Amino acid sequence: MKLAYIGLGALGAPIAMNLLRAGHELAVTDLDRSAADELVAAGARWADDPADAAAGVDAAFTCLPSTRAIEAVVTGERGLIAGLGEGAVWIDNSTNDHDLIVDLAARLAERGVRTIEAPVTGGVHLAKTGGVTVILGGDAALVEEHMPLFRLIGNRQFHVGDVGQASKIKAITNMLAFIHLVADGEAMMLAKQAGIDLGTAWQVIQASSGNSFVHETEGQVILSGSYMIDFTFDLALKDLGFNLAMGEEYGVPLELATAVRDQYLRAKERYGGDAQSPEIVRLLEDACGTDLRAPGFPERIEA
């Protein structure tokens, strides 16, 4: 197929590379020209803006960090709405606001462009190998028609309903991840202060009923001291904002999510919005006057 990919950040770049390596023709663009260097070297075409990238393609993917960026890329003067032709498809890998994607899909539909939302979950390390989970929202027949693309992106795909539904469940999964992260930090600090070797504690938790995906991944980069997962406080706060808005909309008290959001706000004030999401445990490290470190854990999680 002839494809475009807009947004070559930590998730977008490896997803785009998987599409390119599968033999699809690919045009790419990003605010940071250097983010496309590896893709261009592998055969992708650099485009100066989203409209240029989307001209004549079958489908244009986006993976963008904020609702403001998504709206600008889709509806701007040189956005997708100006470049995509009738019959083309917009596929959004971003973690998006459900109301926004429904609105943008309706605006594109007026021009004969269809929409599939396809947020991914699992982390950057799995995106590099096509091992993420892809959550799909949109017309069932359209989703099935494009399933070969989604199988290149991830190893599991779930169609959850119309456009807007995938954004909702993606926000919910991220909410759980942030809660698990704070809980994991508390568990490991409790183990350390109780005199238990942290390397052993990590292994015991992994083998226990208290285990989680977050413990197995982000727990390791906490113990190494790198905290590096290519996901920032600002992104976490964006997603938690989606969760709390959903809670208000549907009448669900989100006490844990609210408490975690408040912790991230305090941590952002202290460490900055560009701090890595697992650095939330630094609040606990500072409060206890010690760190969570153990030898033998990686700086980054590899698939």
Backbone bond lengths (Angstrom), bond angles and torsions (degrees), N, CA, C in turn:
res aa  C-N    CA-C-N  psi(-1)  N-CA   C-N-CA  omega(-1)  CA-C   N-CA-C  phi
1 M - - - 1.455 - - 1.526 110.13 -
2 K 1.301 115.09 163.62 1.453 121.44 174.65 1.522 107.17 -100.39
3 L 1.340 116.29 117.45 1.457 121.61 -170.08 1.528 111.15 -126.88
4 A 1.330 115.05 160.00 1.457 122.28 170.25 1.521 107.89 -127.62
5 Y 1.347 114.91 150.28 1.462 119.15 174.62 1.519 108.36 -135.12
6 I 1.324 116.13 123.34 1.457 122.61 -177.89 1.524 108.46 -119.00
7 G 1.343 116.11 120.49 1.455 121.40 -178.70 1.512 110.38 106.79
8 L 1.330 116.43 90.74 1.464 121.50 -171.30 1.520 111.15 -109.65
9 G 1.326 115.17 50.84 1.452 120.86 177.55 1.514 111.81 -82.79
10 A 1.326 115.60 -157.05 1.464 120.62 -174.56 1.524 112.85 -59.55
11 L 1.334 117.77 -34.68 1.467 121.26 177.38 1.526 112.12 -92.53
12 G 1.331 116.69 -42.96 1.461 119.99 -173.90 1.508 113.68 -62.96
13 A 1.325 117.40 -42.33 1.465 120.09 -176.47 1.528 112.49 -61.78
14 P 1.335 120.30 -48.74 1.465 118.16 178.39 1.533 113.66 -67.60
15 I 1.333 117.74 -32.77 1.464 119.14 176.34 1.528 109.70 -64.20
16 A 1.329 115.93 -45.21 1.461 120.17 178.62 1.523 111.09 -60.77
17 M 1.325 116.79 -39.93 1.468 119.98 -179.60 1.528 110.73 -64.08
18 N 1.324 117.77 -38.55 1.462 120.22 178.20 1.525 111.23 -62.93
19 L 1.323 117.40 -38.30 1.463 120.90 177.07 1.526 111.05 -66.78
20 L 1.320 115.77 -41.66 1.463 120.38 -179.34 1.514 111.41 -66.28
21 R 1.307 116.95 -44.67 1.476 120.97 -178.30 1.525 111.97 -65.03
22 A 1.327 117.02 -22.27 1.459 120.30 178.12 1.527 112.37 -79.56
23 G 1.325 116.93 -3.46 1.453 120.27 175.45 1.502 116.06 103.48
24 H 1.323 117.64 2.98 1.454 119.77 179.30 1.530 110.35 -78.11
25 E 1.310 116.49 146.46 1.459 121.90 174.74 1.527 107.82 -76.68
26 L 1.323 116.74 129.89 1.452 119.02 -169.64 1.523 111.75 -135.42
27 A 1.342 115.59 128.91 1.464 122.64 169.58 1.521 107.61 -107.05
28 V 1.342 117.24 140.19 1.461 120.94 -175.31 1.518 110.87 -133.21
29 T 1.332 114.69 151.80 1.461 119.60 172.89 1.519 109.71 -155.73
30 D 1.342 114.52 156.57 1.452 122.54 -178.94 1.522 107.42 -162.09
31 L 1.324 117.50 158.15 1.462 119.32 175.41 1.524 111.74 -62.26
32 D 1.337 116.17 -29.49 1.463 122.11 177.78 1.520 108.84 -99.76
33 R 1.314 116.70 105.58 1.470 121.43 -177.30 1.520 111.94 -57.64
34 S 1.323 117.60 -35.34 1.465 120.48 -177.25 1.523 112.47 -68.11
35 A 1.344 116.98 -20.07 1.465 119.84 178.83 1.519 111.86 -64.72
36 A 1.337 116.66 -18.60 1.465 121.15 -178.30 1.522 112.92 -96.36
37 D 1.325 118.46 -2.40 1.465 120.32 -171.87 1.526 112.98 -55.83
38 E 1.319 116.87 -48.17 1.456 120.31 -178.04 1.521 111.21 -65.23
39 L 1.313 116.99 -39.55 1.458 120.79 179.47 1.524 111.52 -67.45
40 V 1.322 116.75 -43.17 1.466 120.24 178.46 1.517 110.48 -63.59
41 A 1.322 116.64 -40.64 1.469 120.32 177.60 1.523 111.61 -62.56
42 A 1.348 116.29 -28.27 1.472 120.84 -179.97 1.524 112.52 -87.90
43 G 1.369 117.37 -1.96 1.458 119.49 174.63 1.506 116.46 120.69
44 A 1.333 118.06 -1.29 1.466 120.02 177.85 1.527 110.20 -74.38
45 R 1.328 115.44 156.64 1.461 120.74 175.99 1.522 109.22 -97.87
46 W 1.330 116.69 129.27 1.459 120.31 173.89 1.520 109.72 -76.14
47 A 1.315 115.98 135.65 1.461 122.00 175.93 1.523 108.54 -118.60
48 D 1.312 116.86 146.07 1.457 120.77 -175.47 1.521 113.53 -76.19
49 D 1.340 117.40 -21.89 1.456 120.47 -179.32 1.529 108.48 -160.70
50 P 1.339 118.31 170.34 1.464 120.61 -177.93 1.523 113.85 -59.00
51 A 1.328 118.13 -37.32 1.466 119.79 179.44 1.517 110.98 -63.92
52 D 1.321 117.00 -41.87 1.467 121.63 177.41 1.520 110.32 -63.12
53 A 1.330 116.46 -44.73 1.465 120.22 -179.74 1.524 111.60 -61.43
54 A 1.345 116.48 -38.35 1.466 121.12 -172.51 1.522 114.09 -85.72
55 A 1.308 117.13 -9.96 1.463 119.62 -176.06 1.528 110.88 -61.56
56 G 1.323 116.28 120.07 1.456 121.92 174.79 1.512 116.19 76.99
57 V 1.346 118.54 8.39 1.466 119.28 -177.02 1.528 111.29 -87.09
58 D 1.325 114.71 160.67 1.465 120.76 172.75 1.525 110.99 -78.44
59 A 1.332 115.30 -36.78 1.464 120.09 -178.46 1.519 109.48 -151.40
60 A 1.334 116.02 142.39 1.460 122.17 176.43 1.521 108.71 -119.08
61 F 1.331 116.03 124.78 1.460 122.80 177.37 1.520 110.05 -95.14
62 T 1.326 116.42 148.26 1.454 121.60 169.66 1.520 109.20 -131.33
63 C 1.336 115.51 147.62 1.465 122.11 172.59 1.519 106.09 -145.80
64 L 1.335 116.38 97.91 1.459 121.65 -166.35 1.531 110.89 -128.38
65 P 1.352 116.96 154.85 1.462 120.31 -168.01 1.512 116.48 -85.24
66 S 1.329 119.01 -11.22 1.460 119.53 -174.84 1.519 110.17 -152.91
67 T 1.324 115.86 161.61 1.461 120.04 176.82 1.525 110.67 -65.09
68 R 1.320 116.45 -34.66 1.465 119.41 177.96 1.524 110.60 -62.05
69 A 1.331 116.67 -43.52 1.467 120.25 179.18 1.516 111.11 -65.84
70 I 1.330 117.03 -40.93 1.465 120.49 -179.44 1.523 110.05 -61.86
71 E 1.325 116.35 -48.02 1.463 120.03 -178.17 1.526 110.96 -62.82
72 A 1.333 116.64 -40.60 1.461 119.97 -179.65 1.522 111.43 -65.81
73 V 1.327 117.18 -42.41 1.470 120.84 -178.74 1.521 111.02 -66.72
74 V 1.325 117.09 -35.71 1.467 119.70 -178.14 1.526 111.48 -80.00
75 T 1.328 117.82 -45.36 1.470 120.00 -168.05 1.516 114.49 -108.50
76 G 1.325 118.40 -3.36 1.453 120.43 -179.03 1.519 113.16 -63.47
77 E 1.325 114.93 167.57 1.469 120.06 -177.63 1.521 111.99 -55.38
78 R 1.333 116.44 -36.73 1.469 120.78 176.64 1.528 108.91 -114.55
79 G 1.330 115.22 41.11 1.453 120.82 -179.15 1.516 112.83 -94.45
80 L 1.316 114.99 -174.18 1.466 120.47 -178.40 1.518 111.69 -60.92
81 I 1.309 117.07 -33.07 1.464 120.47 -177.57 1.526 111.07 -63.72
82 A 1.345 115.83 -23.53 1.462 120.33 177.88 1.518 112.39 -90.46
83 G 1.333 117.53 -18.58 1.455 119.76 -174.09 1.514 115.72 -106.01
84 L 1.340 117.34 -31.31 1.460 120.13 -176.30 1.526 110.83 -75.40
85 G 1.322 115.46 134.18 1.452 120.46 178.52 1.520 111.85 -90.01
86 E 1.305 115.64 166.73 1.464 120.99 178.25 1.520 109.78 -57.91
87 G 1.327 115.75 134.32 1.459 121.61 -179.39 1.513 113.72 92.36
88 A 1.339 118.22 -10.99 1.459 121.42 177.68 1.529 109.86 -75.88
89 V 1.331 115.48 169.82 1.458 121.62 -176.23 1.530 109.41 -128.92
90 W 1.328 115.75 134.77 1.464 121.28 169.80 1.520 108.09 -97.60
91 I 1.342 116.63 126.97 1.458 123.29 178.93 1.524 107.90 -119.80
92 D 1.329 117.05 117.57 1.460 120.93 -174.93 1.523 110.44 -106.66
93 N 1.347 115.60 114.93 1.462 121.63 175.68 1.525 112.88 -89.22
94 S 1.330 117.77 -0.06 1.466 121.54 -177.87 1.529 111.06 -70.85
95 T 1.341 115.16 160.99 1.459 120.27 163.63 1.520 106.09 -85.98
96 N 1.319 116.33 106.01 1.463 122.28 -167.19 1.531 110.57 -113.69
97 D 1.312 116.01 164.49 1.453 122.66 170.98 1.530 108.96 -80.23
98 H 1.327 116.97 132.08 1.460 119.19 -172.52 1.521 112.46 -64.79
99 D 1.333 117.92 -35.60 1.463 119.27 178.49 1.525 111.33 -68.64
100 L 1.328 116.62 -37.67 1.464 119.84 -179.09 1.522 111.00 -65.85
101 I 1.326 118.01 -44.71 1.465 117.99 -176.20 1.525 110.78 -69.16
102 V 1.324 117.18 -32.76 1.465 119.34 175.52 1.526 110.00 -63.54
103 D 1.327 116.78 -43.11 1.466 120.98 179.31 1.524 111.21 -65.05
104 L 1.331 117.33 -45.88 1.470 120.18 -179.02 1.524 110.81 -65.71
105 A 1.322 116.90 -37.84 1.464 119.92 178.31 1.524 110.65 -62.51
106 A 1.336 117.39 -39.11 1.469 120.81 178.73 1.523 110.91 -66.30
107 R 1.329 116.88 -38.97 1.464 119.95 179.83 1.522 110.96 -68.04
108 L 1.312 117.31 -38.90 1.463 120.04 177.61 1.525 110.98 -69.69
109 A 1.326 117.03 -35.70 1.460 120.55 179.98 1.519 111.68 -59.99
110 E 1.335 116.73 -31.10 1.461 120.32 177.29 1.522 111.98 -62.33
111 R 1.313 116.38 -21.55 1.463 121.63 178.56 1.535 112.06 -104.00
112 G 1.322 115.59 10.32 1.460 119.63 178.09 1.507 114.36 81.17
113 V 1.336 117.41 16.76 1.464 122.41 179.05 1.530 108.64 -102.40
114 R 1.316 116.54 130.69 1.458 121.85 -179.75 1.525 110.32 -97.02
115 T 1.348 116.58 161.40 1.464 121.56 -174.41 1.520 110.92 -129.05
116 I 1.333 114.79 138.54 1.462 122.81 167.28 1.517 107.08 -127.11
117 E 1.317 117.01 126.33 1.470 117.75 171.22 1.520 107.68 -92.48
118 A 1.330 114.87 136.33 1.461 120.16 -173.44 1.521 111.19 -143.71
119 P 1.350 118.30 56.28 1.466 118.80 176.81 1.523 110.50 -61.86
120 V 1.321 115.21 149.85 1.459 120.53 -177.56 1.521 109.43 -117.27
121 T 1.329 115.87 154.71 1.455 121.15 178.92 1.523 109.54 -142.84
122 G 1.319 115.40 148.25 1.459 120.67 -179.66 1.514 113.47 135.26
123 G 1.326 117.27 -19.85 1.457 118.98 176.20 1.511 113.52 107.80
124 V 1.341 114.04 159.96 1.464 121.07 -177.85 1.523 111.65 -62.24
125 H 1.331 117.01 -37.62 1.468 119.29 -177.39 1.529 111.46 -62.05
126 L 1.328 117.74 -33.40 1.460 120.55 177.88 1.529 111.74 -81.81
127 A 1.332 117.63 -28.43 1.469 119.90 176.48 1.519 110.93 -61.51
128 K 1.322 116.75 -33.65 1.468 120.34 -177.89 1.523 112.12 -65.27
129 T 1.314 117.10 -28.98 1.461 120.63 -177.32 1.525 112.94 -107.78
130 G 1.330 117.19 8.79 1.455 119.49 -177.54 1.509 112.50 70.10
131 G 1.336 117.11 31.39 1.451 120.76 -175.70 1.505 115.42 -107.45
132 V 1.334 117.93 9.09 1.466 119.55 179.75 1.529 111.22 -76.31
133 T 1.314 114.98 170.05 1.457 121.93 171.62 1.526 108.16 -97.22
134 V 1.327 116.49 134.45 1.461 122.14 -178.67 1.524 108.35 -109.02
135 I 1.338 116.51 123.30 1.459 122.43 -179.70 1.524 107.52 -103.85
136 L 1.313 117.49 123.92 1.460 121.87 -167.69 1.522 112.25 -117.15
137 G 1.331 114.65 132.54 1.448 121.54 174.33 1.516 109.90 -128.99
138 G 1.318 116.70 133.52 1.455 120.86 -179.28 1.514 111.19 149.23
139 D 1.323 114.81 -179.41 1.453 120.45 178.59 1.524 110.47 -55.84
140 A 1.330 117.12 131.62 1.460 121.30 -173.14 1.529 112.07 -60.40
141 A 1.327 117.03 -42.58 1.466 119.88 -179.16 1.521 110.51 -67.05
142 L 1.318 117.49 -38.69 1.458 121.11 178.95 1.526 110.91 -66.49
143 V 1.316 116.43 -42.12 1.463 120.50 177.19 1.519 110.58 -60.86
144 E 1.319 116.86 -45.40 1.465 120.19 -178.93 1.522 111.04 -64.85
145 E 1.313 117.31 -36.54 1.465 121.26 178.26 1.524 111.41 -60.69
146 H 1.316 117.01 -33.31 1.463 121.32 -177.13 1.528 112.99 -101.42
147 M 1.331 116.69 9.73 1.458 119.90 -178.29 1.538 113.45 -58.75
148 P 1.350 119.68 -34.46 1.469 117.53 176.23 1.524 113.64 -56.74
149 L 1.332 117.97 -33.33 1.469 120.60 176.36 1.521 110.60 -68.55
150 F 1.320 115.92 -42.03 1.463 118.78 -177.58 1.529 111.93 -69.86
151 R 1.315 116.73 -25.32 1.468 119.41 175.88 1.531 111.31 -74.28
152 L 1.318 117.42 -21.63 1.458 120.39 173.05 1.523 111.42 -75.72
153 I 1.321 116.27 -31.20 1.457 122.03 -177.28 1.529 111.40 -78.59
154 G 1.334 116.29 -42.86 1.457 119.85 -174.35 1.511 112.67 -144.06
155 N 1.324 114.89 168.14 1.467 118.94 -178.49 1.522 113.39 -98.23
156 R 1.350 116.43 -5.37 1.466 120.08 174.21 1.520 108.61 -138.38
157 Q 1.345 114.86 139.09 1.460 120.86 -178.88 1.531 108.85 -131.55
158 F 1.328 115.53 136.22 1.462 120.91 178.06 1.522 108.81 -130.21
159 H 1.335 116.44 119.70 1.462 120.56 173.44 1.516 107.27 -90.87
160 V 1.345 117.16 117.42 1.463 120.60 -170.68 1.523 113.63 -109.32
161 G 1.348 117.54 2.61 1.451 119.09 177.62 1.510 112.53 135.01
162 D 1.320 116.20 -154.80 1.454 122.04 -177.19 1.523 111.56 -71.29
163 V 1.320 115.68 169.33 1.460 121.01 174.64 1.528 109.37 -54.89
164 G 1.315 116.72 131.10 1.455 123.74 -176.81 1.515 112.59 111.86
165 Q 1.330 117.72 -32.79 1.456 121.06 -177.20 1.532 112.24 -71.74
166 A 1.332 117.08 -36.30 1.464 119.76 179.88 1.523 110.92 -65.97
167 S 1.336 117.02 -38.36 1.465 120.16 177.70 1.521 111.06 -61.85
168 K 1.322 116.41 -37.28 1.464 119.83 -179.74 1.524 111.56 -65.21
169 I 1.334 117.57 -50.08 1.462 119.05 -176.45 1.523 110.89 -71.92
170 K 1.341 118.21 -30.16 1.470 119.12 175.50 1.522 110.34 -64.07
171 A 1.314 117.44 -42.45 1.464 120.12 177.45 1.526 110.88 -62.13
172 I 1.316 116.57 -37.33 1.464 120.74 179.77 1.528 110.50 -65.89
173 T 1.333 117.69 -43.19 1.470 119.47 179.00 1.520 110.77 -64.14
174 N 1.332 117.62 -38.55 1.458 119.48 177.95 1.526 111.49 -66.04
175 M 1.332 116.74 -37.87 1.458 120.28 176.76 1.529 110.69 -57.03
176 L 1.318 115.79 -46.08 1.466 119.70 178.29 1.522 111.51 -61.28
177 A 1.332 116.74 -39.87 1.464 119.92 -179.42 1.524 111.31 -62.41
178 F 1.340 117.59 -42.38 1.465 120.22 -179.84 1.528 110.70 -66.60
179 I 1.331 116.76 -40.33 1.466 120.25 177.52 1.519 110.22 -63.43
180 H 1.338 116.51 -44.91 1.463 120.26 178.98 1.521 111.02 -61.17
181 L 1.328 116.62 -37.42 1.462 120.44 -178.09 1.526 111.05 -64.00
182 V 1.322 117.00 -47.16 1.458 120.28 177.90 1.527 110.56 -62.63
183 A 1.326 116.97 -43.13 1.462 121.06 179.55 1.523 111.40 -63.92
184 D 1.329 117.29 -38.25 1.461 120.81 -179.69 1.526 110.70 -65.91
185 G 1.341 115.75 -40.55 1.456 118.54 176.77 1.520 111.83 -61.05
186 E 1.329 116.70 -42.94 1.461 119.95 179.12 1.525 111.29 -64.01
187 A 1.337 116.42 -40.34 1.463 120.25 -179.67 1.525 111.11 -63.80
188 M 1.333 116.28 -45.06 1.461 118.73 -177.74 1.529 111.46 -70.48
189 M 1.334 117.55 -35.34 1.461 118.72 176.76 1.525 110.65 -66.87
190 L 1.318 116.75 -38.60 1.458 119.80 177.28 1.526 110.15 -61.54
191 A 1.335 116.22 -41.56 1.464 119.84 178.00 1.528 110.96 -62.68
192 K 1.311 116.98 -44.98 1.467 119.55 -178.93 1.523 111.09 -62.25
193 Q 1.325 116.48 -47.83 1.462 119.51 -177.46 1.531 112.13 -67.63
194 A 1.333 116.03 -20.14 1.465 120.44 176.12 1.520 112.21 -86.18
195 G 1.349 116.33 1.04 1.453 120.30 176.01 1.515 115.04 87.16
196 I 1.332 117.68 17.75 1.469 121.50 179.83 1.519 109.25 -94.48
197 D 1.315 117.45 133.42 1.463 121.77 177.03 1.523 109.69 -57.33
198 L 1.352 116.82 129.58 1.459 119.52 -173.08 1.524 112.91 -69.50
199 G 1.312 117.73 -34.04 1.463 119.46 176.30 1.522 110.91 -61.94
200 T 1.316 115.51 -43.45 1.464 120.17 177.56 1.525 110.69 -67.26
201 A 1.324 116.54 -41.45 1.464 119.93 178.84 1.520 111.12 -59.74
202 W 1.339 117.09 -42.65 1.469 120.48 179.34 1.539 110.08 -59.69
203 Q 1.338 116.83 -42.71 1.457 120.43 -179.09 1.533 111.41 -66.83
204 V 1.313 116.74 -41.07 1.466 120.19 -179.93 1.530 110.10 -63.85
205 I 1.346 116.53 -45.63 1.463 119.42 178.86 1.523 110.36 -61.22
206 Q 1.332 116.96 -41.87 1.467 120.14 -179.98 1.528 111.37 -59.55
207 A 1.321 116.31 -32.94 1.471 120.68 -177.34 1.519 112.51 -93.65
208 S 1.327 117.32 10.97 1.466 120.77 -172.90 1.524 112.34 -114.22
209 S 1.326 114.82 177.06 1.464 120.42 175.88 1.524 111.77 -69.87
210 G 1.327 117.84 -12.51 1.459 121.47 178.21 1.514 114.07 -89.29
211 N 1.321 117.48 3.77 1.469 120.59 -177.08 1.527 111.43 -68.23
212 S 1.335 115.45 156.13 1.462 122.01 174.90 1.519 108.85 -153.21
213 F 1.329 115.76 162.59 1.466 121.30 173.89 1.519 110.10 -57.20
214 V 1.319 117.12 -40.25 1.465 121.41 -179.49 1.526 110.19 -63.24
215 H 1.318 118.11 -43.54 1.467 120.20 177.87 1.524 110.69 -59.64
216 E 1.328 116.60 -43.58 1.460 120.31 -176.02 1.530 112.69 -69.17
217 T 1.318 117.60 -25.06 1.463 120.32 -177.29 1.530 110.96 -107.72
218 E 1.323 117.69 -71.59 1.455 120.72 -175.98 1.523 112.03 -66.74
219 G 1.322 116.93 -28.46 1.460 119.32 174.83 1.514 112.32 -58.54
220 Q 1.323 116.98 -33.24 1.465 120.53 -179.66 1.528 112.20 -71.09
221 V 1.346 117.11 -41.74 1.465 118.25 -177.70 1.528 111.54 -77.44
222 I 1.328 117.57 -17.35 1.468 119.79 168.51 1.524 109.32 -68.54
223 L 1.310 116.76 -46.88 1.462 120.52 -177.26 1.526 112.10 -68.66
224 S 1.325 117.77 -27.07 1.470 119.80 175.61 1.521 111.78 -78.91
225 G 1.334 116.70 -20.98 1.451 121.32 -178.69 1.504 114.92 89.53
226 S 1.335 117.94 1.18 1.468 119.72 -179.89 1.523 111.54 -84.09
227 Y 1.321 117.07 -33.31 1.468 125.35 -176.11 1.537 112.32 60.00
228 M 1.320 119.29 10.24 1.462 121.97 -165.47 1.527 112.48 -84.75
229 I 1.341 115.12 113.45 1.469 119.95 171.24 1.528 111.74 -133.77
230 D 1.336 117.13 8.64 1.467 121.89 179.77 1.524 112.21 60.33
231 F 1.338 115.62 41.94 1.466 121.72 178.05 1.517 107.20 -148.42
232 T 1.332 117.28 122.84 1.450 121.66 -167.99 1.527 114.01 -100.32
233 F 1.346 114.80 169.20 1.463 120.47 173.37 1.523 111.12 -56.46
234 D 1.331 116.86 -43.15 1.465 119.37 -178.43 1.519 111.55 -59.93
235 L 1.331 116.87 -40.70 1.466 119.52 178.16 1.531 110.82 -67.37
236 A 1.325 116.39 -40.00 1.465 119.57 178.28 1.534 110.57 -61.93
237 L 1.309 116.52 -42.79 1.463 119.99 -179.96 1.522 111.81 -67.13
238 K 1.329 116.79 -35.81 1.468 119.55 174.89 1.520 110.39 -58.98
239 D 1.334 116.20 -47.92 1.461 119.99 -176.87 1.528 111.43 -68.29
240 L 1.325 117.18 -40.20 1.459 119.73 178.20 1.532 111.00 -64.99
241 G 1.332 116.25 -30.40 1.459 119.60 173.89 1.519 111.69 -62.78
242 F 1.340 116.56 -40.64 1.466 119.92 175.22 1.527 110.26 -59.32
243 N 1.346 116.03 -44.59 1.463 120.16 -177.64 1.522 111.83 -61.26
244 L 1.326 116.40 -47.42 1.460 119.56 -176.79 1.527 111.50 -67.25
245 A 1.337 116.46 -33.80 1.467 119.46 175.02 1.522 110.65 -65.68
246 M 1.337 117.21 -39.91 1.460 120.56 176.51 1.525 110.80 -64.10
247 G 1.326 116.08 -40.65 1.454 119.31 178.84 1.523 111.73 -58.94
248 E 1.334 116.59 -42.46 1.459 120.41 177.55 1.526 110.97 -66.50
249 E 1.345 115.94 -41.82 1.458 120.04 -177.63 1.521 111.89 -63.19
250 Y 1.329 116.57 -39.38 1.460 120.09 -173.62 1.526 113.22 -104.90
251 G 1.330 117.27 6.98 1.452 120.49 175.13 1.511 114.67 69.22
252 V 1.340 116.78 35.42 1.467 121.44 -179.37 1.534 109.00 -110.32
253 P 1.330 118.69 115.64 1.471 119.66 176.43 1.529 109.67 -67.86
254 L 1.313 117.27 123.09 1.471 122.06 -177.83 1.528 108.64 -112.43
255 E 1.327 115.55 74.62 1.459 119.71 -174.55 1.523 111.92 -68.67
256 L 1.327 117.74 -42.58 1.464 120.19 179.56 1.527 110.75 -67.12
257 A 1.320 117.01 -45.01 1.463 120.26 179.92 1.525 110.89 -62.15
258 T 1.339 116.75 -38.04 1.464 120.06 178.49 1.523 110.93 -65.64
259 A 1.330 116.81 -42.69 1.461 120.59 179.09 1.528 111.15 -63.62
260 V 1.325 116.41 -40.89 1.469 120.32 179.49 1.521 110.01 -68.14
261 R 1.349 117.58 -41.41 1.463 120.31 176.41 1.521 110.50 -56.89
262 D 1.333 116.43 -43.33 1.459 120.13 -179.19 1.529 111.23 -64.68
263 Q 1.323 116.81 -36.72 1.464 119.52 176.34 1.525 110.88 -64.06
264 Y 1.335 116.36 -41.76 1.471 119.08 179.66 1.525 110.99 -65.92
265 L 1.328 117.98 -35.01 1.458 120.01 176.96 1.527 110.83 -64.32
266 R 1.338 116.37 -42.08 1.465 119.53 177.89 1.521 110.95 -66.07
267 A 1.332 116.29 -40.72 1.460 120.15 -179.77 1.520 111.24 -67.42
268 K 1.325 116.85 -37.18 1.460 119.32 177.56 1.521 110.93 -63.38
269 E 1.317 116.51 -41.49 1.464 119.98 178.86 1.529 111.10 -61.45
270 R 1.326 116.42 -34.17 1.467 120.51 -176.77 1.520 112.85 -86.28
271 Y 1.347 117.70 -40.71 1.464 121.06 -171.09 1.520 114.32 -113.35
272 G 1.339 117.83 -10.93 1.461 121.43 178.96 1.516 113.05 97.44
273 G 1.324 116.20 152.12 1.460 121.67 -176.51 1.512 114.36 -68.86
274 D 1.345 117.80 -19.94 1.461 121.10 179.45 1.517 113.17 -86.56
275 A 1.328 117.66 -1.57 1.465 120.28 176.74 1.526 109.65 -61.99
276 Q 1.311 115.76 150.45 1.451 121.20 -179.59 1.531 110.77 -72.14
277 S 1.323 116.43 142.66 1.457 121.40 -175.69 1.536 113.90 -50.24
278 P 1.353 120.30 -42.71 1.467 119.07 179.25 1.530 113.99 -65.18
279 E 1.330 117.59 -13.76 1.466 119.66 177.66 1.523 111.83 -67.39
280 I 1.310 118.20 -3.18 1.449 120.90 173.00 1.527 110.19 -56.06
281 V 1.339 118.27 -29.33 1.468 120.89 -179.48 1.518 111.73 -71.19
282 R 1.329 117.94 -12.34 1.464 119.39 177.54 1.524 111.54 -63.68
283 L 1.344 117.25 -28.24 1.456 119.12 174.05 1.519 110.72 -58.39
284 L 1.325 116.24 -41.70 1.458 121.74 179.38 1.526 110.55 -72.58
285 E 1.329 116.83 -40.82 1.463 120.11 178.10 1.522 111.01 -60.63
286 D 1.338 115.82 -42.85 1.463 119.47 178.84 1.529 111.14 -66.21
287 A 1.324 116.79 -40.73 1.461 120.55 -178.40 1.521 111.59 -64.65
288 C 1.339 115.99 -34.95 1.465 120.79 -178.02 1.522 113.10 -92.76
289 G 1.330 116.99 -7.92 1.453 120.56 179.11 1.511 113.83 68.27
290 T 1.324 117.16 28.77 1.467 121.22 178.91 1.516 108.58 -153.30
291 D 1.348 116.25 166.85 1.459 118.44 179.09 1.519 110.91 -112.67
292 L 1.328 114.66 169.78 1.464 122.11 177.15 1.519 107.53 -105.52
293 R 1.337 116.79 95.64 1.459 120.63 -176.92 1.522 109.57 -136.24
294 A 1.333 113.92 144.54 1.462 120.41 174.67 1.524 107.54 -151.68
295 P 1.318 118.56 143.42 1.468 120.72 -179.25 1.516 111.98 -71.48
296 G 1.347 114.59 153.32 1.457 120.33 172.29 1.503 116.06 91.20
297 F 1.331 117.59 4.54 1.457 120.35 179.29 1.525 110.08 -101.76
298 P 1.342 118.37 146.59 1.468 121.65 -169.89 1.515 113.43 -78.94
299 E 1.332 115.47 154.94 1.456 121.95 173.67 1.535 110.79 -70.19
300 R 1.307 117.16 -34.12 1.460 123.45 178.08 1.520 109.26 -134.83
301 I 1.301 116.41 154.07 1.451 121.85 176.23 1.524 108.42 -89.08
302 E 1.300 116.24 125.21 1.457 121.07 176.61 1.521 109.13 -109.70
303 A 1.336 115.54 147.36 1.475 120.41 -178.78 1.526 109.78 -65.69
